[in-house]
Every structure is written in C-alpha cells, then in structure tokens.
Amino acid sequence: MLELNLNQDNQKIQDNQKLWDKAINFFRKRSLWMLHYCTGCGAMELPPTMTSRWDVERFGVGPMATPRQADILLVTGYVSTKTLKRIIRTYEQMPEPKWVLAFGSCAINGGMYWDSYNTITNVGEYIPVDISLAGCMPRPEAVLDSLLKLMDMIQRGEAKAYKKYKENYAYYKANQDRIFKNAEPVLESAKLKFEYKEQNSSEMGVEK
C-alpha cells in the first residue's frame, strides 16, 4: 500500500509539471557538475568512472572544484565528526537545486566504523541524501547507474530532497547540534572556542 501511494504521488508530480519545467529539467539533467568530497576510500572509484572506460562525461556529468558552481555533492566514504562540519558547510554553499549521493556502507550506516565514537553512522540525518549507494565500495558501474537514476528523477521532478532541508531544518539542526556539542571547534575563531568551553562548563555544572 505504501509503495502504491508513493507511485501515485510521483505520478502526480509528473502530471503537475509545466511544459517549461519539463524543458528546464531536460537540460538540467544533462549538465551536472559533481563536487566529490573525498572523505574515504570511495574516492578511488571516481577516476575510472570519469575516465575513458566508463566515461561519465558522455552523459553531461563532470567534476567541479568549488561548491558555488556544483550541483551534486558526493560523500565518498566514512565521515568523522570534524569532517561533518565541513560537509554541512559545503552543502549549504551549493546553489539550488542540489543533490547528494552517499557512497558505500560507511556513509549509510557507519560500515566497519559503526561503533566508533567519532564516526557518523548515517549522513542522511544531517543533510538530505537523494541516493545511497550500497557496497564497500560501490563499483564504477554502480556509481554510473546511480547518476543515471538521479538524472531520471530530475527529469520527472522527483529529486527534491534539498527542499526537505529547509522544510525540516529544525530536525537536521538538532541532529547537527547533538553531534557538534561533543567536538571542540577546529580551525575556528577564538570566540567560538571560548563559547564552546563556556557551554560545556555550564552543562557540567562547573563554577566559573
């Protein structure tokens, strides 16, 4: 019943698309720029995906060096608490529409680091993820297949996870704060570090 309702909702989205939206999505899906945040070993699968054997650029997908011009954020492997801060900042700098692909078991459920004190077990709790690639690590064929699937979702008007970030920002922000309160600021201003120490002192009941 749930699958039937999802199919009906997706059909309504497609039916409600205006002709102009369909035209924009047609060209948008053929000009996707990837920002690969190489957090783990999934980054090793990207060179063969982009070079001659699989050649993802023949579908209009290419690499981008900065978040300001990127459409897709690739989280390629495990994510530590400190790295998560940079991923969130990078994601928020990207212009809309934007999409996120989570590579491998580590980004989905922690993988081999599922019980580690400083590793994130589910990236989707902190930023919205459009497609998750299972495996350790997913092969270039899987990466290519996921990008083609994302292109179809964009064409149908279904790839709108980035809107959930604004609509449910309180949920994502609460998860982010829950993690970050346990980690001292890195490469931040002295003011932030002072506020972090003050906050921790008050929570632990330490007198000033």
C-alpha contacts under 8 A as a table, 3 or more apart, distances in Angstrom:
res1	aa1	res2	aa2	distance
1	M	4	L	5.03
1	M	5	N	6.25
2	L	5	N	5.13
2	L	6	L	6.26
3	E	6	L	5.08
3	E	7	N	6.20
4	L	7	N	5.15
4	L	8	Q	6.23
5	N	8	Q	5.02
5	N	9	D	6.13
6	L	9	D	5.05
6	L	10	N	6.15
7	N	10	N	5.13
7	N	11	Q	6.13
8	Q	11	Q	5.03
8	Q	12	K	6.24
9	D	12	K	5.07
9	D	13	I	6.33
10	N	13	I	5.04
10	N	14	Q	6.34
10	N	158	E	6.79
11	Q	14	Q	5.11
11	Q	15	D	6.13
12	K	15	D	5.01
12	K	16	N	6.01
13	I	16	N	5.21
13	I	17	Q	6.39
13	I	156	R	7.49
13	I	157	G	6.57
13	I	158	E	7.10
14	Q	17	Q	5.40
14	Q	156	R	5.52
14	Q	157	G	6.41
14	Q	158	E	8.00
17	Q	21	D	5.95
17	Q	22	K	6.48
17	Q	157	G	7.31
18	K	21	D	5.12
18	K	22	K	6.35
19	L	22	K	5.12
19	L	23	A	6.29
20	W	23	A	5.09
20	W	24	I	6.21
21	D	24	I	5.09
21	D	25	N	6.04
22	K	25	N	5.14
22	K	26	F	6.03
22	K	155	Q	6.70
22	K	156	R	7.72
23	A	26	F	5.04
23	A	27	F	6.60
24	I	27	F	5.45
24	I	28	R	5.89
25	N	28	R	4.78
25	N	29	K	5.93
25	N	154	I	6.08
25	N	155	Q	5.00
25	N	156	R	7.87
25	N	157	G	7.42
26	F	29	K	5.78
26	F	30	R	6.91
26	F	155	Q	5.76
27	F	30	R	5.26
27	F	31	S	6.66
28	R	31	S	5.41
28	R	32	L	6.92
28	R	154	I	7.82
29	K	32	L	6.16
29	K	60	G	7.83
29	K	151	M	5.10
29	K	152	D	7.83
29	K	154	I	6.16
29	K	155	Q	6.68
30	R	59	F	6.31
30	R	60	G	4.76
30	R	61	V	6.99
30	R	151	M	7.63
31	S	60	G	4.91
31	S	61	V	6.02
31	S	62	G	7.94
32	L	60	G	6.22
32	L	61	V	4.73
32	L	62	G	6.45
32	L	70	A	7.70
32	L	71	D	5.90
32	L	72	I	7.05
33	W	61	V	5.76
33	W	62	G	4.99
33	W	63	P	5.46
33	W	64	M	5.58
33	W	69	Q	7.45
33	W	70	A	5.07
33	W	71	D	5.23
33	W	72	I	6.21
34	M	61	V	7.06
34	M	62	G	5.96
34	M	63	P	4.71
34	M	64	M	5.44
34	M	70	A	5.76
34	M	71	D	6.09
34	M	72	I	4.70
34	M	73	L	6.05
34	M	74	L	6.98
35	L	63	P	6.15
35	L	64	M	5.26
35	L	65	A	6.27
35	L	66	T	6.86
35	L	67	P	6.57
35	L	70	A	5.84
35	L	71	D	7.53
35	L	72	I	6.00
35	L	73	L	4.98
35	L	74	L	6.12
36	H	43	A	7.55
36	H	63	P	7.56
36	H	64	M	7.99
36	H	73	L	5.98
36	H	74	L	4.60
36	H	75	V	6.58
36	H	76	T	7.11
37	Y	73	L	6.96
37	Y	74	L	5.78
37	Y	75	V	5.44
37	Y	76	T	6.46
37	Y	87	I	7.60
38	C	41	C	7.66
38	C	42	G	7.27
38	C	43	A	5.29
38	C	74	L	7.83
38	C	75	V	6.66
38	C	76	T	5.41
38	C	77	G	7.36
39	T	42	G	7.86
39	T	43	A	7.53
39	T	75	V	6.63
39	T	76	T	5.62
39	T	77	G	5.49
39	T	78	Y	6.12
39	T	79	V	6.15
39	T	83	T	7.67
40	G	43	A	6.32
40	G	76	T	5.65
40	G	77	G	4.18
40	G	78	Y	5.50
40	G	79	V	7.62
41	C	44	M	5.74
41	C	45	E	7.94
41	C	76	T	6.85
41	C	77	G	5.90
41	C	137	M	7.27
42	G	45	E	5.61
42	G	46	L	7.37
42	G	76	T	4.52
42	G	77	G	5.27
42	G	103	F	6.38
42	G	104	G	7.10
42	G	136	C	8.00
42	G	137	M	5.74
42	G	138	P	7.34
43	A	46	L	5.45
43	A	47	P	7.80
43	A	76	T	5.62
43	A	77	G	7.65
44	M	47	P	6.52
45	E	48	P	6.07
45	E	49	T	6.41
45	E	137	M	7.83
45	E	138	P	7.55
45	E	139	R	6.34
45	E	140	P	5.76
46	L	49	T	4.93
46	L	50	M	6.16
46	L	140	P	7.04
47	P	50	M	5.27
47	P	51	T	6.00
48	P	51	T	5.09
48	P	52	S	7.32
48	P	53	R	6.58
48	P	54	W	6.67
48	P	55	D	7.77
48	P	140	P	6.76
49	T	53	R	7.32
49	T	54	W	5.26
49	T	55	D	6.00
49	T	56	V	6.04
49	T	140	P	5.10
49	T	141	E	7.71
49	T	143	V	7.35
49	T	144	L	7.02
50	M	54	W	6.59
50	M	55	D	4.88
50	M	56	V	5.14
50	M	57	E	6.46
50	M	62	G	7.59
51	T	54	W	6.36
51	T	55	D	4.93
51	T	56	V	7.46
52	S	55	D	4.86
54	W	140	P	7.43
54	W	141	E	7.73
54	W	144	L	7.86
55	D	58	R	5.99
56	V	59	F	5.75
56	V	60	G	7.27
56	V	61	V	5.93
56	V	62	G	7.35
56	V	144	L	6.69
57	E	60	G	4.95
57	E	61	V	4.72
57	E	62	G	5.45
58	R	61	V	7.25
64	M	67	P	7.69
64	M	69	Q	7.06
64	M	70	A	5.99
65	A	70	A	7.89
66	T	69	Q	6.10
66	T	70	A	6.54
67	P	70	A	4.94
67	P	71	D	7.98
67	P	90	T	6.05
67	P	91	Y	7.30
67	P	93	Q	6.00
67	P	94	M	4.98
67	P	95	P	7.98
68	R	93	Q	6.03
68	R	94	M	5.09
68	R	95	P	6.39
69	Q	94	M	6.95
69	Q	95	P	7.29
70	A	73	L	7.39
70	A	94	M	6.24
70	A	95	P	7.46
70	A	98	K	7.76
71	D	94	M	7.07
71	D	95	P	7.32
71	D	96	E	7.63
71	D	97	P	6.89
71	D	98	K	4.79
71	D	99	W	6.32
72	I	98	K	5.76
72	I	99	W	4.78
72	I	100	V	5.61
72	I	101	L	7.29
73	L	91	Y	7.15
73	L	98	K	7.74
73	L	99	W	6.27
73	L	100	V	4.78
73	L	101	L	6.29
74	L	100	V	6.00
74	L	101	L	4.95
74	L	102	A	6.16
74	L	103	F	7.17
75	V	100	V	7.47
75	V	101	L	6.24
75	V	102	A	4.97
75	V	103	F	5.88
75	V	107	A	7.17
76	T	102	A	6.40
76	T	103	F	4.71
76	T	104	G	7.16
76	T	107	A	7.42
77	G	102	A	7.57
77	G	103	F	5.60
77	G	104	G	5.98
77	G	105	S	7.60
77	G	106	C	5.51
77	G	107	A	5.47
78	Y	106	C	4.61
78	Y	107	A	5.29
78	Y	110	G	6.69
78	Y	111	G	7.80
78	Y	113	Y	7.82
78	Y	119	T	7.04
78	Y	120	I	7.25
79	V	83	T	5.97
79	V	84	L	6.15
79	V	106	C	7.54
79	V	107	A	6.69
79	V	119	T	5.75
79	V	120	I	5.50
79	V	123	V	7.75
80	S	83	T	5.09
80	S	84	L	6.13
80	S	118	N	5.56
80	S	119	T	4.29
80	S	120	I	5.77
81	T	84	L	5.19
81	T	85	K	7.03
81	T	118	N	5.54
81	T	119	T	5.90
81	T	120	I	6.36
81	T	179	I	7.09
81	T	180	F	7.22
81	T	183	A	7.22
82	K	85	K	5.66
82	K	86	R	7.31
82	K	183	A	7.30
82	K	186	V	7.39
83	T	86	R	5.31
83	T	87	I	6.37
84	L	87	I	4.95
84	L	88	I	6.15
84	L	120	I	7.85
85	K	88	I	5.31
85	K	89	R	6.24
86	R	89	R	5.05
86	R	90	T	5.98
87	I	90	T	5.03
87	I	91	Y	6.04
88	I	91	Y	5.04
88	I	92	E	6.14
88	I	126	Y	7.68
88	I	127	I	6.92
89	R	92	E	5.23
89	R	93	Q	6.33
90	T	93	Q	5.22
90	T	94	M	6.62
91	Y	94	M	5.39
91	Y	127	I	7.88
92	E	95	P	7.84
94	M	98	K	6.82
95	P	98	K	6.52
96	E	162	Y	7.53
97	P	160	K	7.76
97	P	162	Y	6.93
98	K	162	Y	6.22
99	W	129	V	7.15
99	W	130	D	6.12
99	W	159	A	7.49
99	W	160	K	7.93
99	W	161	A	7.10
99	W	162	Y	6.59
100	V	128	P	7.03
100	V	129	V	4.96
100	V	130	D	5.43
100	V	131	I	6.82
101	L	129	V	6.14
101	L	130	D	6.11
101	L	131	I	5.06
101	L	132	S	5.82
101	L	133	L	7.41
102	A	107	A	5.72
102	A	108	I	6.84
102	A	123	V	7.49
102	A	129	V	6.72
102	A	131	I	6.47
102	A	132	S	4.75
102	A	133	L	6.13
103	F	106	C	7.58
103	F	107	A	6.00
103	F	108	I	7.59
103	F	132	S	6.22
103	F	133	L	5.04
103	F	134	A	6.92
103	F	135	G	7.89
103	F	137	M	7.28
103	F	138	P	6.96
104	G	107	A	5.85
104	G	108	I	6.58
104	G	111	G	7.93
104	G	132	S	7.38
104	G	133	L	5.38
104	G	134	A	4.79
104	G	135	G	4.80
104	G	136	C	5.31
104	G	137	M	5.24
104	G	138	P	5.99
105	S	108	I	5.02
105	S	109	N	5.74
105	S	110	G	6.21
105	S	111	G	4.69
105	S	133	L	7.72
105	S	134	A	5.62
105	S	135	G	5.67
105	S	136	C	5.97
105	S	137	M	7.55
106	C	109	N	5.60
106	C	110	G	3.94
106	C	111	G	4.05
106	C	112	M	6.94
106	C	113	Y	7.00
106	C	114	W	7.60
106	C	121	T	6.74
106	C	122	N	7.83
106	C	136	C	7.88
107	A	110	G	5.89
107	A	111	G	7.49
107	A	120	I	7.49
107	A	121	T	6.55
107	A	122	N	5.77
107	A	123	V	5.69
108	I	111	G	7.50
108	I	121	T	6.51
108	I	122	N	4.89
108	I	123	V	6.44
108	I	124	G	7.48
108	I	132	S	6.85
108	I	134	A	7.66
109	N	114	W	6.54
109	N	121	T	4.54
109	N	122	N	5.04
110	G	113	Y	5.16
110	G	114	W	4.09
110	G	115	D	7.71
110	G	119	T	7.01
110	G	120	I	6.23
110	G	121	T	3.83
110	G	122	N	6.46
111	G	114	W	5.38
111	G	121	T	7.57
112	M	115	D	7.91
113	Y	116	S	5.18
113	Y	119	T	6.56
113	Y	121	T	7.75
114	W	119	T	7.36
114	W	120	I	7.87
114	W	121	T	5.81
115	D	119	T	8.00
116	S	119	T	5.53
120	I	123	V	6.61
122	N	125	E	5.92
122	N	126	Y	7.93
123	V	126	Y	5.67
123	V	127	I	6.43
123	V	128	P	7.99
123	V	129	V	7.55
124	G	127	I	5.33
124	G	128	P	5.28
124	G	129	V	5.32
125	E	128	P	7.21
125	E	172	Y	6.37
125	E	175	N	6.67
126	Y	172	Y	5.06
126	Y	173	K	7.36
126	Y	175	N	6.16
126	Y	176	Q	5.94
127	I	165	Y	6.83
127	I	172	Y	6.67
128	P	161	A	5.71
128	P	162	Y	6.28
128	P	164	K	6.90
128	P	165	Y	6.19
129	V	132	S	7.05
129	V	161	A	6.68
130	D	150	L	7.94
130	D	159	A	6.84
130	D	160	K	7.93
130	D	161	A	5.90
131	I	146	S	7.08
131	I	150	L	7.51
133	L	138	P	6.46
133	L	142	A	7.26
133	L	143	V	7.42
133	L	146	S	7.33
134	A	137	M	7.58
134	A	138	P	6.34
135	G	138	P	4.74
138	P	141	E	7.90
138	P	142	A	5.79
138	P	143	V	6.70
139	R	142	A	5.33
139	R	143	V	6.48
140	P	143	V	4.90
140	P	144	L	6.03
141	E	144	L	5.12
141	E	145	D	6.04
142	A	145	D	4.96
142	A	146	S	6.09
143	V	146	S	5.20
143	V	147	L	6.32
144	L	147	L	5.19
144	L	148	L	6.27
145	D	148	L	5.13
145	D	149	K	6.14
146	S	149	K	4.93
146	S	150	L	6.12
147	L	150	L	4.95
147	L	151	M	6.21
148	L	151	M	4.99
148	L	152	D	6.39
149	K	152	D	5.13
149	K	153	M	6.30
150	L	153	M	4.95
150	L	154	I	6.15
150	L	159	A	7.15
151	M	154	I	5.08
151	M	155	Q	6.24
152	D	155	Q	5.06
152	D	156	R	6.24
153	M	156	R	5.14
153	M	157	G	6.06
153	M	158	E	5.01
153	M	159	A	5.20
154	I	157	G	5.04
154	I	158	E	6.01
154	I	159	A	5.19
155	Q	158	E	7.75
156	R	159	A	7.94
157	G	160	K	7.35
160	K	163	K	5.63
160	K	164	K	7.35
161	A	164	K	5.23
161	A	165	Y	7.07
162	Y	165	Y	5.38
162	Y	166	K	7.32
163	K	166	K	5.47
163	K	167	E	6.25
164	K	167	E	4.89
164	K	168	N	5.57
164	K	169	Y	7.55
165	Y	168	N	5.42
165	Y	169	Y	5.21
165	Y	172	Y	7.15
166	K	169	Y	5.02
168	N	171	Y	5.50
168	N	172	Y	6.71
169	Y	172	Y	5.16
169	Y	173	K	5.82
170	A	173	K	5.08
170	A	174	A	5.98
171	Y	174	A	5.28
171	Y	175	N	6.44
172	Y	175	N	5.20
172	Y	176	Q	6.19
173	K	176	Q	4.98
173	K	177	D	6.09
174	A	177	D	5.19
174	A	178	R	6.09
175	N	178	R	5.10
175	N	179	I	6.50
176	Q	179	I	5.36
176	Q	180	F	6.07
177	D	180	F	5.04
177	D	181	K	5.87
178	R	181	K	5.85
178	R	182	N	7.57
179	I	182	N	5.94
179	I	183	A	7.30
180	F	183	A	5.13
180	F	184	E	7.63
181	K	184	E	7.48
181	K	196	Y	7.70
181	K	200	N	7.99
184	E	193	K	7.00
184	E	196	Y	6.83
185	P	188	E	5.86
185	P	192	L	7.03
185	P	193	K	5.96
185	P	196	Y	7.55
188	E	192	L	6.58
188	E	193	K	7.19
189	S	192	L	5.46
189	S	193	K	6.62
190	A	193	K	5.12
190	A	194	F	6.13
191	K	194	F	5.08
191	K	195	E	6.21
192	L	195	E	5.04
192	L	196	Y	6.11
193	K	196	Y	5.01
193	K	197	K	6.32
194	F	197	K	5.22
194	F	198	E	6.13
195	E	198	E	4.98
195	E	199	Q	6.00
196	Y	199	Q	5.19
196	Y	200	N	6.21
197	K	200	N	5.18
197	K	201	S	6.03
198	E	201	S	5.12
198	E	202	S	6.25
199	Q	202	S	5.26
199	Q	203	E	6.23
200	N	203	E	5.11
200	N	204	M	6.16
201	S	204	M	5.23
201	S	205	G	6.12
201	S	206	V	5.08
201	S	207	E	7.45
201	S	208	K	7.96
202	S	205	G	5.04
202	S	206	V	5.99
202	S	207	E	7.63
203	E	206	V	7.75
